[in-house]
């Protein structure tokens, strides 16, 4: 059944050629298992560092609970950052009413987010405090911005993004600060200073992300701060540009700041469950994630967290296990995090527990993550003609080349594309995944559109795609091809059947090729846009003689279970990518490139593969056993002597007595003749008696005794006993039985 499971290769319209084709309990410091995917270090290094400051309002309007939530929010993003090369600074601010006071408390100087520093962050963040009135408790935004921008831009790499998060429950107020001149002009002086500091932030390439909470914030003022700082985000997408956020109270500050941090750092933020300990909370990590941090806002340092991955493995600390790398930080702080490189996708469980008197705080779990994708671009026809339309399909896949199937992940995706080439200006290509022609199906991660190649096109064409989603990056979003010649001399068509296979399967299809040229052409068959070795074509190369046309078997071998690693832990994996037939003789011109959609499942074991045969055999054996037992029981009933009328006769044939036989061992009735030499002899049943009688399958009975070889006893044919008496078989009303085994040979042959 080699061809019963391969590529769902939907033909593309208008194409000249047909379109085909773990270790259960290791410790958390164990080495990663085989098949963990791309190297963990490369996954982490793909996330660039960020140099950021968290500026926290300490003004007099803050309540102690508000300040506690601000501290937790600062810890959430510092511990949740997925890049160990990032640097965080934490400042508290209020105002200075005179020259002896200071506006800003530098509670955490610029701190690199390596493992050791992350564990110490709680200590310095804990120094944030509520100001007393005699310390200055108004809201001096300009001085807070000035010091934060200075720390972010002095002695730091200008290529590293600089981001400032401002948390406040109020608005600009310097009415008591002599730093802004006389009382009558302080409000305007404060506004002018804010504009200057925002311009300085823009000049220093510092983004400003304000977060306001409570009823006294000024949304317009926060919007001004966001719009006046540096605007270029981690990517050129609207979601990554600075914006102001307001929430009703401090309880929502942590989640809002984490969302803003994710946007500024090109991460995704996924909320999970919340509850009071003891409780199990869940949060989902996407299959697209290559690095992420599970952030647990415990609210109380006495709360303990235990992490379990979707496969049931418990993560006990920093180290490597199950194909992932872990770093735990903040265990004795109100917020802790588990940073994971190459995380196992699915629902993670975080069990929270606490002493009875430390269970009052509502705890929550979330995850900050970044994902890497790859793309697979096909054109139909693969070498379009100038002035003709071509259908472009860009399929997004995981970085290992597996399909994206979860609706939660699909809704994150979006792409744009353009066609470039010699002889014309770039042409935008509108791509959609809406199921409307030419798109084959909605929400399947395959974005399709049509573009007309300009008549001026010559030589090489390139389709380039761009992923329009923050928190995700994609490689291989470019495909080159050649403008088709006026007459196509060499063609190829690849067909295959099915859409599923087991690991180690060998799948077959048909490759039809034609060479209308006067010289030989060398063709190559390749599988592209999936991890190397997962699907191997055969033949990989063939040579066509001039004028030759033929159809040959095309084989594809699926890799063994080990090559897929944990991709098959969920029971199946969907391979994406494409099969490409190239003409090496003609500058690697693409002759066919059908997309590949193959669902791979682990090869079942012996019992699973042959269970129906084994079940059928078991049923047959059971039926045969039942038939044999029934046959034996029937035969035993047919031999049983019970009910046989035994008649004793004298020498003259006169009847002396009659006795009905009883059932005995193996159907034999054993007896003696008592008072044989009297006028009243009797047949007496006796185990081990001198005589015994048993039914004969063909009627009558068998008789054995002293001086008598086993002989046939029939009605009307008495047999002489040793006592000079005769034994005859009387007539009986025979009980119904099943038919016998058929005609019987001579009696002596049956003995």
C-alpha positions, 0 to 999 in steps of 0.5 A: 500500500505504498501509494495509499498515503501521500501528498494532498496536492491540489492542481492549480488552475491554468498550469500546463503541468498537472499539480501533485504532488521522550524520556518519561521522567528526566530531571530538569537538567537533563540534555535535550532529547533528539529531534528538539528542532533548531538549536535552542541558542539560535532561537533565543538569539533571534530575539534582539535585546531592548534597553528599557526603563519603567518609570513609576508614579510615587505621588501622594495620590497613590494608595498602598495597594496601587503602589503594590500593583505598580511594583508587580507590573514592573516585575512582570515585564522585567522577569518576563522578558525573553531576551537575557541581553535586555537591560531594565532601569526602574525609577520612581518619581513624584515632585520636588517642592524645593531644591533640597528635594529630588523628583526621581528615585533611581531604585534599579540602575540599568540592570542586564536581565541575566539569570543572576540579576533577574533573581535580584530585581525584586529587592530593588523594585521593592524600594519603590515607595509612596512619598510623604507630603514633605518630600514632594508628592505632586507629578513631575513628568518632565524631570522623570522623562529627562532622567529616564531618557538620559539613563537609556541613551548614555553609553548604550548601543543606539541600535538597541531599541530604547523604550520608556514605560511611564505608569501614573494615576494622575496628570502633570502637576508641578504647582508646588515646585519652585523648580518651575518658577513663580506659582502663577507661571508653573503650569505653563512652564511644566507644559513647556518642559514636557514638550522639550523633554519629549522632543529630547526623547525623540532625538535620543530614539526613545519610545514613550509608552504611557499607562494611566490608571484611575479616574484622574488621568488625562488621556490627551496628555498621555496620547501626546507623550506617546505621539511625541517620542520616537516612533519607529518600533521594533518593526514597521507595523501599527501595533509596534508604534507607541500608544497610550493605555488607560485602565480603570484601576491599579488591578489592571496595571500588570496586564496592561503594561505586559501587553504594551511591553509585548508590542514594544518588544515585538512579542506576543502576550497570551493571558491565562487563568487566575485564582486564589491558591491553592489552585491549578492555573493554565496558560497556552503556549503556541506551536509557533513560539520559539522562546517564551516566558511564563509569568506568574503574578503571585501577589505574595512571595510566600506563594509557591509555583510548580510548572508542568508541561503539556506532556506531563513533565514537571519542570523543577528548575533551571536547566535543559530537559525534554528538548527545551531550555529553562531558566527560573527566576523570582521564586521568592518574589511576588512575581516569578517567571519561567523562561523557556527556549523551544517550549513544548506547545500546548496547555501548561499547568502552574500549580500554586500553593501557599500557607493558610494565611497567605492565600488572600491575593488573586494570582494570575498566569500569562506568557510572553513569547516570540515566534519564528515562521517560514514561508513557502511560495509557489507560482502558477504557472511556475514560469509565467509569461510576460503580460500574463497573470500568475497565481501566487500562493504564500503558505506560512509554516512553523520554522520546522516546515510543519503546517499551522492548524490551530485557529488561535494561531491562524488568526495572528497571521497576515502577509503582503507581497510584491513582484519585482524583476528586470524591466519593471517597477515593483508590483504589489500582490494582494494576498488573502486567506479568505477562501475566495478564488483564487484562494482554495480554502479560508484560514489554512495559512495559505495566502493566495492572490493573482498578479499580472506580469508586466509585458516589459518583464525580462529575465528573472522574477522575484515574489517577496512576502512580508509578515504583518504580525508583531511577535512573529518573524518569518524567513524564506518569504522570497521565491525567484523564477524566470519569465517563460520563453515563447515556446516551452520545450521541456515540461513535467507533471507530477501526480500522487495520491492520498494525504496521510502517511506513517513514519518510514512509509515509502510513497509513490506517484507518477512523474511525466516528462517531455523534452521537445529540445534538440539537446539532453536536459537534466531534471532534478526533483526536490522537496523544499520548505520543510526540515531536511530529511523528513521527506526524500524524493526518488529519483532525485535526478534524471536525464531526458534525451532529445525528443524523449517523453516518458512516465516513471514512478516517483517515490518519496520516503518519509523519515523515521519517528526519531527525525520528527522529535516531539512534533509527533507527541500529539499523534500527528504532524502536518508537513507543508512545503512543496515539491519542485521539478527543476530543469538544470540545463535551463538555469534551474527553470521551475517546471512544476512546484505543487504544494505539499500537504501531508499528515504524518502519524507514527507507524503503529506497532505490530498489534495495531497494524494487524489488530483486525487480522488478529481479531478475525483469527481470534473469532475464527478460533473461538468459533472452531473451539465452540464447534469442536466442543459442541461436536464432542458433547453431541458425540458423548450424548450419542454414546451415553447408555442412559435409557437403553432397555437391557433384557435378560433371556434364558436358553429358550429365549424367554424374557426373565427381567428388564433393566434400563441402563443408567449413565456412567463414566464416558457413557458406559453403563457398568453392571453385574448379573446377580442370582444368575442361577436362580429363576429370578436373575437381576441386572445390578448397576455396579461401578467396575462390574463384569459387564458394561454397555454403551450406545453405538453411534449407528444404533443399538449398543456396544457390549463388553464383558468376560469372554466377550470381545466388544460386540454389537448389541441390537434389537432381536439379536441377543448375545450370550453371557458367561452365565448361560444367560443371554442379553438382548436389547429391547425396543425404545423410543429413541430420543432425537439426536443430530445426524450421525457422521454418515454411513458406517463401514463394517462394525469391526472397522469401527472398534 
